[in-house]
Amino acid sequence: MKKAGSGQRTLLASVALSTPGVIAVAIGFILGRSSTQFADFIRRTAELAAVIVSWTIFSITNKDGAHDSVGESVMLKKVRLESIAKRCVGAAMCISGAVMMLIAVLSHGGESGNVIPGLVIAILGVIVNTFFWLRYSKLNKIDPNEILAVQSKLYRAKSFVDICVVAALATIAIAPNSTAAVYMDIAGSVAVSIYLAVNGAIIMLEKQGKGARL
């Protein structure tokens, strides 16, 4: 149960650290009005919801004595719950990707305003998400678990996404009125949307039990 406790604490830490990020990015978007920032807010909100579901299900399926139960009905319930958590993560990524693509297509490259708050949050996101990516990968190798495996994939995607956001917002911050800034803002949303949609679809279509063997 010590290993399960580590996984539960890591998931709870993910929830605790993701919540302020959603609020901060929302404030950043209000100040900056960048399409990439708004897309980033939608993405973080959907992912936070998925992490909360994963934490709740992990807590239920790893209660004291849960691993001692060998009844078929108990195991089937555990598999179903883990499948729900996995698909919630995949769905969150697909929804985020679709919203980002829509915003990128509808964006007309208006004035972006102050993107510094969003840029700072994105940089911190790269650091934090990379940490959780490595942490979940380590926990899953020690004690393979569907929820931990899919969280590792989610945070790997989040790290890549934040790198794209940093690149887009940095360009806007350095040259806010340039053509490069406009196209970089849109390109950032498109790159992020495609990456999330593809990886979300892979997670949702992946067979149960495969993810834990990352």
C-alpha positions as CSV (number, residue, x, y, z in Angstrom):
1,M,0.0,0.0,0.0
2,K,3.0,2.3,0.3
3,K,3.4,2.4,-3.4
4,A,-0.3,3.1,-3.9
5,G,0.0,5.9,-1.3
6,S,2.8,7.5,-3.3
7,G,0.6,7.3,-6.5
8,Q,-2.4,8.9,-4.6
9,R,-0.2,11.7,-3.2
10,T,1.2,12.4,-6.6
11,L,-2.2,12.6,-8.1
12,L,-3.4,14.9,-5.3
13,A,-0.3,17.1,-5.9
14,S,-1.2,17.2,-9.6
15,V,-4.7,18.5,-8.7
16,A,-3.3,21.0,-6.2
17,L,-0.7,22.4,-8.6
18,S,-3.0,22.4,-11.7
19,T,-5.8,24.4,-10.1
20,P,-3.9,27.7,-9.6
21,G,-2.5,27.3,-13.1
22,V,-6.0,27.3,-14.6
23,I,-6.9,30.5,-12.7
24,A,-3.6,32.2,-13.6
25,V,-3.9,31.4,-17.3
26,A,-7.5,32.7,-17.2
27,I,-6.2,36.0,-15.8
28,G,-3.4,36.0,-18.4
29,F,-5.9,35.6,-21.2
30,I,-8.0,38.5,-19.9
31,L,-4.9,40.7,-19.9
32,G,-3.4,39.3,-23.2
33,R,-6.4,38.3,-25.4
34,S,-4.1,35.8,-27.3
35,S,-5.8,32.9,-29.0
36,T,-3.1,30.6,-27.8
37,Q,-3.7,31.8,-24.2
38,F,-7.4,31.1,-24.5
39,A,-6.8,27.7,-26.0
40,D,-4.3,27.0,-23.2
41,F,-7.0,27.9,-20.6
42,I,-9.6,25.5,-22.2
43,R,-6.9,22.8,-22.4
44,R,-5.8,23.2,-18.7
45,T,-9.5,23.2,-17.5
46,A,-10.3,19.9,-19.3
47,E,-7.1,18.3,-18.1
48,L,-7.7,19.4,-14.5
49,A,-11.1,17.7,-14.7
50,A,-9.5,14.5,-16.0
51,V,-6.9,14.5,-13.3
52,I,-9.5,15.0,-10.6
53,V,-11.5,12.0,-12.0
54,S,-8.2,9.9,-12.1
55,W,-7.4,10.8,-8.5
56,T,-10.9,9.9,-7.3
57,I,-10.9,6.5,-9.1
58,F,-7.3,5.7,-8.0
59,S,-8.3,6.4,-4.4
60,I,-11.3,4.0,-4.7
61,T,-9.4,1.2,-6.5
62,N,-6.4,1.3,-4.1
63,K,-8.1,1.4,-0.7
64,D,-6.6,-0.7,2.1
65,G,-7.3,-4.3,1.3
66,A,-8.3,-3.7,-2.3
67,H,-5.3,-5.7,-3.6
68,D,-6.3,-8.6,-1.3
69,S,-9.6,-9.1,-2.9
70,V,-9.6,-11.7,-5.6
71,G,-13.3,-11.9,-6.4
72,E,-14.0,-11.6,-10.1
73,S,-16.7,-8.9,-9.6
74,V,-14.2,-6.8,-7.6
75,M,-11.5,-7.1,-10.3
76,L,-14.0,-6.3,-13.1
77,K,-15.2,-3.2,-11.2
78,K,-11.6,-2.1,-10.8
79,V,-10.9,-2.6,-14.5
80,R,-14.0,-0.6,-15.4
81,L,-13.2,2.3,-13.2
82,E,-9.6,2.4,-14.4
83,S,-11.0,2.4,-18.0
84,I,-13.2,5.3,-17.2
85,A,-10.2,7.3,-15.8
86,K,-8.2,6.5,-18.9
87,R,-10.9,7.5,-21.3
88,C,-11.5,10.7,-19.4
89,V,-7.9,11.7,-19.9
90,G,-8.1,10.8,-23.6
91,A,-11.4,12.7,-24.0
92,A,-10.0,15.7,-22.2
93,M,-7.1,15.8,-24.6
94,C,-9.3,15.4,-27.7
95,I,-11.7,18.1,-26.5
96,S,-8.8,20.4,-25.8
97,G,-7.3,19.7,-29.3
98,A,-10.7,20.4,-31.0
99,V,-11.3,23.6,-29.2
100,M,-7.8,24.8,-29.9
101,M,-8.1,24.1,-33.6
102,L,-11.4,25.9,-33.8
103,I,-10.0,29.0,-32.1
104,A,-6.9,28.9,-34.4
105,V,-9.1,28.8,-37.5
106,L,-11.4,31.6,-36.3
107,S,-8.6,33.7,-35.1
108,H,-8.1,36.9,-37.1
109,G,-4.7,37.9,-35.5
110,G,-6.0,40.9,-33.5
111,E,-4.0,42.8,-30.9
112,S,-2.6,40.3,-28.4
113,G,-2.0,42.7,-25.5
114,N,0.2,41.7,-22.5
115,V,1.2,38.0,-22.8
116,I,3.9,38.1,-20.1
117,P,1.7,36.5,-17.4
118,G,0.7,33.6,-19.7
119,L,4.4,33.2,-20.8
120,V,5.5,32.9,-17.2
121,I,2.8,30.3,-16.4
122,A,3.8,28.4,-19.5
123,I,7.5,28.3,-18.5
124,L,6.6,27.1,-15.0
125,G,4.3,24.6,-16.7
126,V,7.2,23.1,-18.6
127,I,9.1,22.6,-15.4
128,V,6.2,21.2,-13.3
129,N,4.7,19.0,-16.0
130,T,8.1,17.5,-16.9
131,F,8.6,16.6,-13.2
132,F,5.2,14.9,-13.0
133,W,5.8,13.1,-16.4
134,L,9.0,11.6,-14.9
135,R,7.4,10.9,-11.5
136,Y,4.4,9.0,-13.0
137,S,6.7,7.1,-15.3
138,K,8.8,6.0,-12.3
139,L,5.8,5.0,-10.2
140,N,4.3,3.0,-13.1
141,K,7.6,1.1,-13.6
142,I,7.7,0.2,-9.9
143,D,4.1,-0.8,-9.7
144,P,2.3,-0.9,-13.1
145,N,-1.1,0.8,-13.0
146,E,-3.4,1.9,-15.8
147,I,-4.1,5.3,-14.2
148,L,-0.5,6.1,-13.5
149,A,0.5,5.0,-17.0
150,V,-2.1,7.3,-18.6
151,Q,-1.1,10.2,-16.3
152,S,2.5,9.7,-17.5
153,K,1.3,10.1,-21.1
154,L,-0.9,13.1,-20.2
155,Y,2.0,15.0,-18.5
156,R,4.3,14.1,-21.4
157,A,1.8,15.8,-23.7
158,K,1.4,18.7,-21.3
159,S,5.1,19.3,-21.3
160,F,5.2,19.4,-25.1
161,V,2.2,21.6,-25.2
162,D,3.7,24.1,-22.8
163,I,6.9,24.2,-24.9
164,C,4.8,25.2,-27.9
165,V,2.9,27.8,-25.9
166,V,6.2,29.3,-24.6
167,A,7.5,29.5,-28.2
168,A,4.3,31.2,-29.4
169,L,4.0,33.7,-26.5
170,A,7.7,34.5,-26.5
171,T,7.5,35.5,-30.1
172,I,4.5,37.7,-29.3
173,A,6.3,39.3,-26.3
174,I,9.5,40.0,-28.3
175,A,7.7,41.4,-31.4
176,P,4.1,42.0,-30.6
177,N,3.2,43.8,-33.8
178,S,5.1,41.7,-36.2
179,T,3.6,39.3,-38.8
180,A,5.7,36.5,-37.2
181,A,3.9,37.1,-33.9
182,V,0.5,36.7,-35.5
183,Y,1.4,33.5,-37.4
184,M,3.3,32.1,-34.4
185,D,0.2,32.6,-32.2
186,I,-2.0,30.7,-34.6
187,A,0.7,28.1,-35.3
188,G,1.1,27.5,-31.6
189,S,-2.6,26.7,-31.3
190,V,-2.6,24.4,-34.3
191,A,0.5,22.5,-33.3
192,V,-0.9,22.0,-29.8
193,S,-4.4,21.0,-31.0
194,I,-3.0,18.3,-33.4
195,Y,-0.7,16.8,-30.8
196,L,-3.4,16.6,-28.2
197,A,-6.1,15.2,-30.5
198,V,-3.8,12.5,-31.8
199,N,-2.5,11.4,-28.4
200,G,-6.0,11.6,-26.9
201,A,-7.4,9.3,-29.6
202,I,-4.5,6.9,-29.1
203,I,-5.3,6.7,-25.3
204,M,-9.0,6.2,-25.9
205,L,-8.5,3.5,-28.5
206,E,-5.7,1.7,-26.6
207,K,-6.7,-1.7,-25.2
208,Q,-7.2,-1.9,-21.4
209,G,-4.1,-3.3,-19.7
210,K,-1.6,-2.1,-22.3
211,G,-1.0,1.3,-20.9
212,A,0.4,0.0,-17.6
213,R,3.3,-1.6,-19.4
214,L,4.8,1.7,-20.6
